[in-house]
Amino acid sequence: MSISDGHYRHGLRRVVGRRTDEQSRAATPLELLFDLTFVAAFGVAGNQLAHGTAIGQWQSATVAFLFAMFSVVWAWINVTWFASGFDNDDWLYRLLTLVQMTGVIVLAIGLPPLFASIESGDALDNRLMVAGYVIMRVALILQWFRAVRADSRYRPAAVTYAVFVGGAQIGWLLLAALQLHALAGLAVALVLFGIEALGPVVAEGRGARDEDGSTPWHPHHLAERFALLTIIALGETVFGTLASATEISDGQGWTLETVVVVGAGIALSFSLWWTYFLVPHALALEARREKTLPWGYAHVFLYAAIAAVGAGLHVIGYAHETENHLNATTVVASIGIPVVVFALVRDFLQAWLVSARPPSMLLQISSAILPVAAIGLAAANVPVWVCLIVVLASPLSIIVWFELGGWRSLDTQLAQVAGGAGRPGPARPG
């Protein structure tokens, strides 16, 4: 047995479409290493949001946070989408992945200036952030051009991706160079985000018009990759809990509040994880490939919500520092609102994948209302640790309902999806 019999083969290899029915298609070690850079990016964005909330700049910090999270997550989604269809793991692919990882780090370094400029209302300082983003995107363009040269079946879609990504980068560079006022800069950024989001729709539509021309992504691989980034985002809730517990215990020792913050924070992390994985995403995507784009887009908001929960948990610790004048309502809202967003996006993902509304709409609505009720309780001077338990009841109620028999309804819906669509079409040869 030679070294070439393993996963990695030396030299350059053609970037051809991979089979959509590969057995045991899982995330590669390179993809896992690539994801580690996003731990840093999520962490910086979450810390900046928590700090902005602590100093009373939650509005501007939230805008900057959403700007940052879309940039980071969108770049990740695009790389993951390409890898699912065309990963050939040659030395050039690995080097281009290294370039993209470098871009993520540069983008993360540029996040604090972005937050500061939006908080001050002066010129939008996104120069370093854009530099990192462009580094990632240029490497991706080169990957798409490799696919254009190697596999004529996917040429229309690959060219369209390259054109949209490249055109958007010109816009981002102009935005960074012009140094517009924060409001004007954000308006232009919103247009550029729209162009970025339109690219896959046009590319996949163009590919679908040609026989076997749409991107040959693998449903189980793609679902696993999105699930892994969900876990990485949930790591921010653990970091937020740790930061708050440390700050509270340093200031007043281990009290009932400290214990509840630690317990509820970890339980919230676990509950969000549990509710996300109630739905077997891969099975639904395998049966309904046309569901994938909206499914992927929705994860941008899901990841932002999870990271914001982590930032909110960190805000609890900030509230115990004397120099910060945080009221209980702001503290609880910084956790409760992201939990509501998470619940709504998770419900959408489930309904979208099975083409049916959730079996218990009343429960879904109640679970979304609980965090709002917690905010109201905080405004009524109920202790923060009690409000945190009420927020925790939101995902817990879904879990309890599901485990007590609600899973049967979802099983029936999934069976209908698989039966109505039949087995996936024949795989494209790779």
N, C-alpha and C positions, 0 to 999 in steps of 0.2 A: 504493500500500500504506500503510495507516494503522498506528498503534501498536497498535491493538486486534487486528490480524491476528497479532500475536505470541502468546507464551504467556500474558502477563499482560494481563488486561482490567480496566479501571477500574470501580469501583463494587462493589456487593454482588451475589453470585450465589447461586442456590439450591444447597444442599449435597445433591446427588443422587448415588446410587450410580454409580460409574464402570464402564465396560465391563471385563470380565475378560479380553478378548482384544485390548485395545488394542495396536497395533503400536508397536514401539520405545518401550515404556513404561520409562523410566529414572528414576533419582533426580534430583530437581530441585535447582537451586542453593540453594533455601531449605533443603531437607533436608540438604545438605552443610554449610551454615552451622550448622544446628541440631546436627549431629554434632560440630562443633568444641568445643562446650561440654562434651561428654563426654570429650574428651581431658583437660580439666582435672580432671574428677571422677575418672577412672581414675588420673590421675597422683597426686592427693592420697591416694586410697585405697591405692595401691601404695606410696607413700613412707611412709605411716603404718604399713603392714604391715612394711616393711623396717626401719624404726626400732624398732618394737616387738620384732621378732625380735633386733635387735642388742643391745637392753638386757635381753634375757632374758625378755621378756613375750610370747613367741610364741603361747601359748595364747589369752590375752585379745585379742591383736592379730588373730589369725585369726578369732575370733568377730566382732569389730568389723568386720573386712574383709568377711566374708560378709554381715553386716547391711547394710553400705554398698553392696556390689556388687548385692545383690538390689534394693535401693531404686532405685539408679541405672538398672540394666539393665531392670527391670520397667517403670519409667516410660517408658524409650525404646521398649520393645516396644509398649506401648499406644499411644503417639503414632504409631509407624510403622504399626501395624495400621490405625488410623483413617485415616491419610493414604493408604494403599494403596487403600482403598475409597472415600474421600469427599473427597480433596483437590481443592478448587475454586480455590485460589490467588487469592482476592479479598483486599481490604485487611484485612478482619476476620480472615480465616484467618491472614494474615501477622502481625497484631498479637498474636493469641493464641499464635502460635508464638514471638514475641518474649517474651511473658510466661513461656512454658515454658522458654525459654533462661535467663531470669533466675532461675527456680526452680532450675535445675540448678546455677548458680553459687552461689546461696545454700546449697543442699544441700552443695556441695563445701566451702564455708567452714565449715559445721557439722560436718564429719567429724573434725577434730582433737579438739574437745571430746568427741565420742562415744567415740573411741578412748581418751582419757584417763580418762573416767568408767568404762569397762569395765575398763581396766587397774587402776584404783584399787579397784574393787569397791564404790564408793559409789553414790549415786543416779545413774540412767541420765540422762545429759545429752544428750538428742536434740532439744532445743527448736529450735535453729537449723536442724538438719537436717530436722526435721519441717516447719518453716516453708517451706523450699524445696520439699519434696516436695508439700506441700499447694498451693503456688502452681502447680506443674506440673499437679496433678490437677484443680484447680478449672478451669483453662483447658481441660483435656480434657473435663470435664463440659459446659462451654458448647459445645464442638464437637459432642458427642453430641446435645445438645438442638437444635442447629441441624439435624442430620440428622433428628431426630424430627419437627420442624416441616415439613421440606421434602419428605420422601420417605416415604410411608405404608408402602411395602413393607418397609422396614427398621425401622419404628417399634418392634415388640416387642423386637428385639435391641438397638436403640439405647437404649431406656428401661432395659433390664436392665443394660447397661453403666453407664449414668449412676447407677443406684441402687446397684450394687455399689461403684463407685468413690467415690460420695458417702458411703455408709455407712462404708466403710473410713476415709475421712478424718476422720470424727467420732471414730472410735476412736483414730486417730493423735494428734489434738488432745488427747484425754483423757489418753493415755499421756504426752504431753509435759507437760501441766499437773500431773499427779499426782506426777511425779518419783519413781517407784518405785525400789526397790533394783535394782541392775543385773540380778541373776538373775530377779527377778520381772518387771522391765521387758522382758527378753528373752523370757520365756515369753509375755507378752501380745503382744509384737511377732510372735512365731511364729504366734499365732492370727490376727492381722491380715494377715500375709503369706498365710495359708491362705485367708482371705476374698478377698484380692486375686486370688489364683490361681484361685479358683473362679468368679469373675465371667465370664471368657470362655467357660468350659465351659457354664455355664447360658445365657448369652446366645446362643451359637452353636447350642446345642441347641434353644432356643426358636425361633430364626430358622429352623432346619432344618425345624421342624414346620409352618411357614408356607411356602407356595410362594414360592421365590426370596427368602426372608427372611433368609438368613444373610449375613454381611458380604461384599461383593463385592471381596475383595482380589485383587490381580493376582499370579500366581505368579512371574513373572519380576521384577517390581518388588520383591516381598517378598524373594525370594532375593538380589537385588542389595543391598538395604538391609542385610540381615543380614551379607552378605559384607563390605560396607564397614565395618561396626562391628567385624567380626573384624580387619580391617586396622588400624583405630584401636587396638584392644586390643593388637595386635602391636607397635604403636609403643612401648608400655610396655617391651617386651623390649629394644628398641633404646636407650631412655633408661636402663634398668637397666644395660645393658652399658657405655654411655658413662660413667655415674656410677662404676661399679667401676673401669674402666680409668683414669679420671682420678685416683681416690683411690690406686690402686696405683702408678701412674707417678709421682705427686707424692711418694709415700713412699719408693720404692726404684728409681725410674727404669724404663726399658723393659727388662724381663727376659723370659725365656721364659714365665713365668707370665702377664705382662701381655699378651703376644702371643696366648697360647692363650685367655685370657679374652675378648679382643676377637674373635678368630676364631671361637671356639666359640659365643659369645653371638650374633653376627650369623648364623652358620650355623644355630643353633637357631631364631632368629626366622624365617629363610627356610624351614627344614624344616617348622615348624609351619604356616606359610602354605601350603606345597606340599601337605601331607597333607590339609588342610581342603578345598582346591580340587580334590582328586582326583575328588570326586563332583559331578556337575552337578545341584545341588539344584533349580534351576528346572524342569528337565525332569521330575523325579520329582514335584514338587509340582503341576505342570500335569496330570499323569496321575492323581494320587491326592490330591485336595484334602483328603480326610478325615485326611491325615497331618499337617496343618499345626500344630495346637495342640501336640501333644507335641514336634514338631520345634522350635517356637519356645521352649517351656519349657526344653528341653535346652540352648539357647544361653545361658541364664542361667549355668549351671555352666561352659560352655565359655569364656565371656568372663571369668568369675572366675578360672578356671585360667590363662588366658593372662596376665591382669594379675598374678597371683601369681607366674608365672614371671619376669616383669619385676622384681617386688619381690625375688625370690630372687637374681637376677643382681646386684641392687644390694647385697644382703647380703654378697656376696664382697668388695666394697669396704669395707664396714663392718668386716669381719673383720680388715682391715689397720690399723685405728685402735687405738692402744694402750689407749684407755679402754674398749674393748669386749672382753669375754672370751668370744668365740665359738669353739666347737670346730668341727672340720671336719665332723662328722656333722650338726650343725645347719645349717651352711652348705649342704651338698649336699642335705640333706632339703628345705630351703626352695625348691630348684629341682626336685628329683626328684619330690616328691609332686605338685605341680601338673602336671608333665609326664605323670604316670600318669593323673591325672584327665582331662587333655585327651585322652589316647589312648583312654580308656574312653568318653568322651562322643562323640568322633569316630567310634569304632567303632559306637556305638549309632545315631548319626545315619545312617551308611551302611546299617546293617542295617534300620533302621526305614523308610528311604525306598524301599529295593528289596525289602522284605518277605522278606529272606533273610539268613542269617548270613554273615559275611565268608568268602570262598572259602578262605582259609588261616587257620584258627583258631589253629594252632600258632604261626604268625608273629605274629598279633595278641597272643597271650598272652606270647610272648617279648619283644615290643616294650614291653609294659607291665611286664615283670619287670626289664628293663635298668636303669631308674632306681632300682628297689629295690636291685638289686645294687650300684649306685654308692654308695648310702647305706651298705651293708655294707662296701664298700671303704674309705670314709672312716672308718668306725669302726675299721678295721684299720690306720689311719694311712697310707693311700695318699694322695699329694698331691691337693689339691682340683682342680687343673687336669686331672689324669688322670681323676678321677671325672666331671668335666664332659664329657669326651670320651665316656665311657660313657653318660651321659645323652643326649648328642647322637645316639648310635647308635640310640636308640629310634625317633624319627621317620625317621631316615635308612634304617633297614632296611625300613620300609614303602614309602618312595619307590623304593628300588632294586628291591624285589620287583615293584612295580607297573610300573615302566618296563621291566623285563626280560620282561614278558609277563602279569603279573597283571591288567593292564587288560582283557584279553580276557574274563575271568570277570565283571568288573563290567559290561562292555558287554552280555554275555548277559543278566545280571540286569535291566539297564535296559530291554533290548528286551522282556523278559517283562512288566515293569511297564507299559510303553506298550501292548503288545499285549493284555494282560489287561484293562486299563482302557479301551482304545480312546482316541479323542480326547476331550478335555474336552467337557462338555456345552455347549449354546448359551449364549452370553454374555448377560448381562442388559443390556437397553438402558439407556443412561445419559442 
